[in-house]
Amino acid sequence: MQLIINGEAQTTAATTLLQLLAALDYEGDWLATAVNGELVHREDRGEHMLNDYDRIEILTPMQGG
């Protein structure tokens, strides 16, 4: 499946957002995720099916000052 992840085209075998996050080694409760501009809550990631050319945004918190 072809996806646009944080602005970059990538190919993946993942079919759900949760599978995609695992394949990309994203872990933790502090992630924010959106598919095609719509926020996907943490509890819904395992059920959110992906489609070819979906635009995925994955945001992680940054530390610093």
Sequence and secondary structure as in RCSB ss.txt:
>XXXX:A:sequence
MQLIINGEAQTTAATTLLQLLAALDYEGDWLATAVNGELVHREDRGEHMLNDYDRIEILTPMQGG
>XXXX:A:secstr
 EEEETTEEEE    BHHHHHHHTT  STT EEEETTEEE GGGTTT B  TT EEEEE      
